[in-house]
Amino acid sequence: MTDNSLDIQRLFSLAGKVALVTGGSRGIGYMISQGLLQAGARVYISARKAQPCQQAAAALSQYGECIALPGDVSDPDSRRQLCDQQWRVGNNGQCLPGFVPGFRGGFAWPAGQQRATE
């Protein structure tokens, strides 16, 4: 085993990945967003309140590209609007392939995935 084989940045790199973190403006979601950014992912954060979401994205941008997409993921219309907004602003016309609110945590996918249908 070489010293290079245990390089944490290489082993856990998320370069070229895109993540959407729901509830990303505070608490665990904020910390997950920071970790994904530090690992090299482009991160979109979502939260119900627009101003805190935008403020968190601005603060997180010191670690990488972080974009605020305010919205309420518990509402189907708001989810559609959130996906449409991400479609417009991100990833050269490519969208996150799925929407997983989960525990308001973060998930990462390859940047080349096509837009998913509901």
PEJOSUL-V684309 format. One record per residue. N is the residue number from 1. PSI is psi as a letter, one per 30 degrees, with the letter a starting at -180 (* if undefined). Layout:
# PEJOSUL-V684309
n->{N:N}
psi->{PSI:PSI}
This chain:
# PEJOSUL-V684309
n->{1:2:3:4:5:6:7:8:9:10:11:12:13:14:15:16:17:18:19:20:21:22:23:24:25:26:27:28:29:30:31:32:33:34:35:36:37:38:39:40:41:42:43:44:45:46:47:48:49:50:51:52:53:54:55:56:57:58:59:60:61:62:63:64:65:66:67:68:69:70:71:72:73:74:75:76:77:78:79:80:81:82:83:84:85:86:87:88:89:90:91:92:93:94:95:96:97:98:99:100:101:102:103:104:105:106:107:108:109:110:111:112:113:114:115:116:117:118}
psi->{k:l:e:f:f:g:j:e:e:e:e:g:k:g:k:g:l:k:k:k:j:k:g:g:f:l:b:e:e:e:e:e:e:e:e:e:e:f:f:g:l:k:k:k:k:k:l:e:k:e:e:e:e:e:e:e:e:e:e:f:f:f:f:a:j:k:k:k:i:k:l:j:f:f:k:e:e:e:e:e:e:e:e:e:e:e:e:e:f:l:h:h:g:k:l:k:f:l:j:j:e:b:g:h:a:l:k:k:l:k:f:g:k:l:k:l:l:*}
